[in-house]
């Protein structure tokens, strides 16, 4: 699988799990069962593209890209959707996630 396609497949999986996380957050534990079920469904769907990525390449590149994307997306979505603070530690987490991508590509 070409690098760009591999990244796209991983990005789709990461996006689906982030959507699942949004619904899990909205479920408020077990208070909103419909959101809980949607969250679990999206989380499960997010694993499917990653299975195909694992089939085509080593574990570590897939996992590093997956984690870096989810860190960046989670912090951005936390800020935009949930109004969470964009603290220096969270900005550092984004910088470190991007650094991990750059360093692992070498």
N, C-alpha and C positions, 0 to 999 in steps of 0.2 A: 504494500500500500504506500502510495506516495506520501511525503511528509505533510503537504497541505491537506490532503484528504484525511490523513490520520488525525491531524489537529481538529479538523471539522467534525469528525466522528466523536472525538473526545469532548469537544465543545458542546455538541448536541446532548451527550450524556450528562455532562456537568450542568447544563441549563435545565434539563428535565429534573435533576435532583434538587436544584435550587428552587424550582417551582414547587416541588414536593415539600421542601423545607418551609417555604412561605405558607403553604396550607397547613403544615404541622404546627407552625407558630400560631396561625389563626385559629387552630382547633382548641387552643387554650386547655391543653390536656385532653380530657375526654368530654369537655363541655359541648363541643360542636362536632358531633360524630361525622357529619357529611364532609367537613374540612379534613378531619382525620383520615377518612377513607380516601379522599382525593390525594392527600399528601403521601400516603403509602403507595397508592397507584402510580403517581408520578415518580416517586423514589424508585419503585421497581422498574418502571419503563426506562429510567436513566441508566440502569445497569446494562441494558441490552446493547447499546452502541459500544460500551466499553468492552463487552465480551468480544465483539468483533475486532476492536483495537488490540486486545491482548492476543488474539489469534495471529495478528500480523507483525507484532514487534515484541520486544522485551518488556518485562514488567515495569522496570524503573522509569523509562521515559513516559509510559502511559500514566503511571501513578503521579509523577512529578507534574506533568501538564494538568492532569485532573485536579490535583490539590491546589496548584497555583491559580487555576481558573476559578475554582470554588471559593478560595479565599478572597480574591479580588471581587467576584460577583457578590458574595455574601456581605462584604463590607459596604459595597455600593448600594445594594438593595436595602441593607439595614438602615442606611442613611436616608435613601429616597422614600422607601415605602413605610418604614417604621419610625422614622425621625430620630434614629440613634445618632449619638455624637460621633463625629469623625475625629477621634483623639490622636495624639501623636503616636501612641502605640499601634493603633490601627493603620495609620499611614506607614509606619515602619513595617508592619506585617505585609502590606501591599508591596513595598519596596523589596522586602526579602523574598516574597513570592516571585516577583519579576526577576530578581537576581538568580533564584533557583532555576528558572527557565533558561536564562542566558548561560549560566554555568553548566547546566546539564547538556546543553546543545553542543558544547565544545568537546 
